[in-house]
Amino acid sequence: MTRDDEAAARAADAFAERFGRAPEGVWAAPGRVNVIGEHTDYNGGFVLPVALPHTTRAAVARRDDGRLVLRSLQHPGDDADLALADLAPGSPAGWAGYAAGVVAELAGAAPGGLSVLIDGDVPAGAGLSSSAALECAVALALRDLLALGLSRAELVDVARRAENDFVGAPTGILDQSASLLCEAGAALFLDTRDRGTEQVPFDLAAAGLALLVLDSGTTHDHAEGGYRDRRRECEEAAARLGVPLLRDVPDVAALERLADGTAEGALLHRRARHVVTEDARVLRVVEVLRAGEDPRAVGPLLTEGHASLRDDFEVSVPEIDACVEAVLDAGAHGARMVGGGFGGSVVALVEADAVDAVTAAVAARSTRTSAVVPSAGARRLA
């Protein structure tokens, strides 16, 4: 029995136990780790994520009483049960809001209501997009179950609106795009402005390398103020520079106009400098992978990205910085924080035969360490 088969059976059995009937299907969507390109998506820039083998599963069936019932194996006792007509931003709250936001976007196609059982193994609050995995599993389930005829690109927008408008987290399209569009064995090179994509081969094992994700155990929440502040600051910097998005800034030299001698100007200069230099780092990593160069060249770019996130964008925290330093001291070619910041995980490029040594070196700073295997995007399991 495959991993997907086991996951589908577990979700289907749990659905039957809680709802007294079999689900009409089980769908899964993965978490993601972003190799490079942090906080560039809502600035119209470039990102390079890979999908994780870890997924969120949604077992779903239609109802005939006009209600939405949401249950989760990871949040026992924190169910949501409400009329479709009562769905509104913030209601239900908590984990259920991410699924309910998707249903609210598409509820007109299922007036009789829905029963949804959620299961999964994407770590929450670790910067690996557990929220997007939940949204995308439900979105794909409703697309298939209700024969909505939506493309995956359209589902990206459905899931993003659920997070932005229903939950209130001002994220870009990186997470949902990765969960729905990634393919096994590749990194997704995404231009978030024109939505162009390219599947870039990403086989580190062939080069004797591994990409590790190290969970710091420090959780974050995109709906809180720090992420929202960074987005507002980027928008203000772009407005002062007279461009629609920071993606349109040609180079770092063009940012000097922001440094007007005021504290606010200096802050906006730092924020914009991160975005402009991060876009350049994404493009360089893609060049390395496309050309078949030694992927060890990616390592220093990861470390540069972390310094930029720490110093210019100021979204790292001491626990993350300490984890980055520990893996670099243990011989990693490069490392950086991953995700929205203010907690979460670290991604590190290491020699494959050094995985155990690096893991041991950060044991006191990481609650969970796993090697990244670029995996398939959202899919139906049963």
C-alpha positions in Angstrom: 0.0 0.0 0.0 1.4 3.4 -1.0 1.7 6.4 1.3 -1.3 8.0 -0.6 -3.3 4.8 -0.3 -2.7 4.7 3.5 -3.6 8.4 3.9 -6.8 8.0 1.9 -7.9 5.0 3.9 -7.2 6.7 7.2 -9.2 9.8 6.2 -12.1 7.8 4.7 -12.3 5.6 7.9 -12.3 8.7 10.1 -15.0 10.3 8.0 -17.2 7.2 8.2 -16.7 7.0 12.0 -17.7 10.7 12.5 -20.4 11.1 9.9 -21.9 7.6 9.7 -21.4 7.2 6.0 -18.5 7.0 3.5 -17.1 10.1 1.9 -17.6 10.7 -1.8 -13.8 11.1 -2.2 -10.5 12.0 -0.6 -8.2 14.7 -1.9 -4.7 15.8 -0.8 -2.6 18.9 -1.1 1.0 19.3 0.0 2.8 21.8 2.1 5.8 23.5 0.4 9.3 24.7 1.1 10.4 27.7 -0.8 14.0 27.2 -2.0 14.4 30.9 -2.5 12.2 34.0 -3.1 10.7 35.1 0.2 8.3 38.0 0.4 8.6 38.6 -3.3 5.2 37.2 -4.4 3.0 40.1 -3.3 5.6 42.4 -4.9 5.1 40.8 -8.3 8.4 39.0 -8.2 9.9 35.6 -8.6 9.6 32.5 -6.3 11.0 28.9 -6.5 9.1 26.5 -4.2 9.0 22.7 -4.1 6.1 20.7 -2.8 6.7 18.5 0.2 5.6 14.8 0.6 3.6 16.0 3.7 0.0 16.7 2.8 -3.3 17.8 4.2 -6.2 15.4 3.2 -9.9 16.3 2.8 -12.6 13.6 2.8 -15.8 15.2 1.6 -19.4 14.4 0.9 -22.4 16.5 0.1 -25.3 17.1 2.5 -29.0 18.1 2.0 -29.6 20.3 5.1 -27.7 23.5 4.0 -25.0 23.1 6.6 -21.2 23.0 6.5 -19.7 20.6 9.1 -15.9 20.7 9.4 -14.0 18.2 11.6 -10.2 17.6 12.0 -8.2 14.8 13.4 -5.5 17.3 14.4 -8.0 19.6 16.2 -10.4 17.2 18.1 -13.2 19.0 19.8 -12.7 22.1 17.7 -15.3 21.3 15.1 -17.4 23.8 13.1 -21.0 23.2 12.3 -23.0 26.1 10.8 -25.4 27.0 8.0 -23.9 27.9 4.7 -25.8 31.2 5.0 -23.9 32.1 8.1 -20.4 31.8 6.5 -18.7 35.2 6.9 -15.1 36.5 7.3 -14.0 35.3 10.8 -16.8 32.8 11.2 -15.8 30.1 11.8 -12.5 31.1 13.3 -9.3 29.1 13.8 -8.2 26.2 11.5 -11.8 25.8 10.2 -11.7 29.3 8.7 -9.3 28.3 6.0 -11.5 25.5 4.7 -14.7 27.5 5.2 -13.2 30.4 3.2 -12.9 28.1 0.2 -16.4 26.8 0.7 -17.7 30.4 0.9 -16.0 31.1 -2.5 -17.7 28.1 -4.1 -20.8 27.5 -1.9 -23.2 28.4 -4.6 -22.4 25.2 -6.3 -23.4 23.1 -3.2 -26.5 24.7 -1.7 -27.3 21.5 0.2 -24.1 21.8 2.3 -21.0 19.7 2.8 -19.4 17.4 5.4 -15.6 17.7 5.5 -13.1 15.6 7.5 -9.5 17.0 7.6 -6.4 15.0 8.3 -2.8 15.7 7.6 0.9 15.8 8.5 2.0 19.3 7.3 3.4 20.9 10.5 1.3 23.9 11.5 3.1 27.2 12.1 6.4 25.9 10.8 6.6 28.1 7.6 5.6 25.2 5.4 2.2 26.4 4.3 -0.1 24.2 6.3 -2.9 26.7 5.7 -2.5 26.7 1.9 -2.4 22.9 1.9 -5.7 22.9 3.8 -7.3 25.4 1.4 -6.0 23.7 -1.7 -7.2 20.2 -0.7 -10.7 21.5 -0.1 -10.6 23.6 -3.3 -9.6 20.7 -5.4 -12.2 18.5 -3.7 -15.0 20.9 -4.5 -13.8 21.4 -8.0 -14.0 17.7 -8.7 -17.0 16.8 -6.6 -19.2 19.5 -8.0 -17.8 19.4 -11.5 -17.0 23.1 -11.5 -14.6 23.0 -14.4 -12.1 25.4 -12.9 -8.4 25.2 -13.9 -5.7 24.8 -11.2 -4.6 28.4 -11.8 -8.2 29.5 -11.0 -8.2 27.3 -7.9 -5.0 29.2 -6.8 -7.0 32.4 -6.8 -10.0 30.8 -5.0 -7.6 29.5 -2.2 -5.8 32.8 -2.0 -9.0 34.8 -1.7 -10.1 32.5 1.1 -6.9 33.3 3.0 -6.8 37.0 2.2 -10.5 37.9 2.5 -12.1 35.3 4.8 -9.2 34.6 7.2 -7.6 38.0 6.9 -4.0 37.0 6.2 -2.5 39.3 3.5 -0.4 36.6 1.7 0.5 36.5 -2.0 0.0 33.5 -4.3 3.2 31.6 -3.6 1.8 29.0 -1.2 -1.3 28.2 -3.1 0.6 28.0 -6.4 3.1 25.6 -5.0 0.5 23.4 -3.5 -1.6 23.2 -6.7 1.1 23.5 -9.4 4.3 21.8 -8.3 5.4 18.5 -9.9 7.5 15.7 -8.5 11.2 16.1 -9.1 11.1 19.8 -9.9 11.0 23.2 -8.4 8.3 25.6 -9.6 9.8 28.8 -11.1 6.9 31.2 -10.9 6.6 34.8 -12.1 4.0 36.1 -9.7 3.2 39.1 -11.9 2.3 37.4 -15.2 1.7 33.9 -13.6 4.2 32.2 -15.9 5.5 28.9 -14.7 8.4 26.6 -15.4 9.2 23.2 -13.9 12.9 23.4 -13.2 14.6 20.0 -12.6 15.7 19.7 -9.0 17.6 16.5 -8.4 20.0 17.3 -5.6 20.6 13.6 -4.8 22.3 13.1 -8.2 24.9 15.7 -7.0 25.3 14.0 -3.6 23.4 16.8 -1.9 20.3 17.1 0.3 17.9 19.9 1.2 17.0 19.8 4.9 14.1 21.5 6.6 14.6 22.1 10.3 11.6 23.2 12.3 12.6 25.6 15.0 9.5 25.0 17.1 8.8 28.7 17.1 5.3 29.1 15.5 4.0 32.1 13.6 0.7 33.4 12.3 0.3 35.2 9.0 -2.9 36.9 10.1 -0.9 38.8 12.8 0.5 42.3 12.4 4.2 41.7 11.3 3.4 40.2 7.9 0.7 42.8 7.3 3.2 45.6 8.2 5.8 44.3 5.7 3.3 44.2 2.9 2.2 47.8 3.7 5.8 49.0 3.8 6.5 47.4 0.4 3.5 49.1 -1.1 4.5 52.4 0.4 8.1 52.0 -1.0 6.7 51.2 -4.4 4.4 54.3 -4.3 7.3 56.6 -3.4 9.4 55.2 -6.2 6.5 55.7 -8.6 6.2 52.0 -9.7 3.2 49.7 -9.4 5.3 47.0 -7.7 8.8 46.6 -6.3 9.3 44.0 -9.1 9.5 47.0 -11.4 12.5 48.6 -9.7 15.5 48.0 -12.1 18.3 47.7 -9.6 19.4 48.5 -6.0 20.8 51.9 -7.1 17.3 53.1 -8.0 16.3 52.7 -4.3 18.5 55.5 -3.1 15.6 57.9 -3.5 14.0 56.2 -0.5 16.9 57.1 1.8 15.8 60.6 2.5 17.5 61.0 5.8 14.4 60.1 7.8 13.9 56.9 9.9 10.9 56.0 7.8 12.8 56.5 4.6 15.7 54.3 5.9 13.2 51.6 6.8 11.5 51.6 3.4 14.9 51.5 1.7 15.8 48.3 3.7 12.5 46.7 2.9 12.7 47.4 -0.8 16.4 46.4 -1.0 15.4 42.9 0.3 12.8 42.5 -2.4 15.0 43.7 -5.2 18.0 41.6 -4.2 15.8 38.5 -3.4 14.4 38.6 -6.9 18.0 38.6 -8.3 18.8 35.6 -6.1 15.9 33.6 -7.4 17.0 34.3 -11.0 20.5 33.2 -10.2 19.4 30.0 -8.6 17.2 29.2 -11.6 20.2 29.8 -13.9 22.3 27.3 -11.9 19.7 24.6 -12.1 18.8 25.2 -15.7 22.4 25.1 -16.8 23.2 21.9 -14.8 25.9 23.7 -12.8 27.1 22.4 -9.5 24.1 23.1 -7.2 26.5 23.8 -4.4 26.6 27.3 -5.9 23.1 27.7 -4.6 24.3 27.5 -1.0 25.8 31.0 -0.6 22.6 32.5 -2.2 20.5 30.9 0.5 22.7 32.4 3.2 22.7 35.8 1.6 18.9 35.6 1.5 18.8 34.9 5.2 21.0 37.9 6.0 18.6 40.0 3.9 15.5 38.7 5.7 17.2 39.2 9.0 18.7 42.6 8.6 16.7 44.4 5.8 13.3 42.8 6.1 13.6 42.0 9.8 11.3 39.0 9.9 13.7 36.5 11.5 13.9 35.7 15.2 16.8 34.7 17.5 15.8 31.0 17.5 15.9 30.9 13.7 19.2 32.8 13.5 20.8 30.4 16.0 19.6 27.4 13.9 21.0 28.9 10.7 24.4 29.5 12.4 24.4 26.0 13.8 23.9 24.3 10.5 26.5 26.5 8.8 29.0 25.7 11.5 28.2 22.0 11.0 29.2 22.3 7.3 26.1 23.3 5.4 26.7 25.0 2.1 24.0 27.5 2.9 20.9 28.0 5.0 18.1 30.5 5.5 14.8 30.9 7.2 11.8 29.9 5.1 8.3 31.1 5.2 6.7 34.4 6.2 9.0 34.8 9.2 8.6 35.5 12.9 9.2 31.8 13.6 9.0 28.7 11.5 11.7 26.7 9.9 15.2 26.8 8.3 16.1 25.2 5.0 19.7 24.1 4.5 21.8 22.7 1.6 24.1 19.9 2.9 26.1 17.0 1.6 24.0 13.9 1.6 26.5 12.0 3.7 26.5 14.8 6.2 22.7 14.8 6.9 23.1 12.8 10.2 25.9 15.0 11.4 24.1 18.3 10.7 20.9 16.9 12.2 22.8 16.0 15.4 24.5 19.4 15.5 21.1 21.2 15.6 19.2 18.7 17.7 18.9 21.2 20.6 17.5 23.9 18.2 15.2 21.9 16.0 12.1 20.0 17.0 11.9 18.2 13.6 14.3 17.7 10.8 13.5 16.1 7.4 15.0 15.9 3.9 13.1 17.5 1.1 11.9 15.3 -1.7 10.3 17.5 -4.4 6.8 16.0 -4.6 3.6 16.1 -6.5 1.0 18.9 -6.1 -2.6 18.5 -5.1 -4.4 15.4 -6.3 -7.3 13.1 -5.7 -6.5 10.0 -3.6 -9.8 8.1 -3.7 
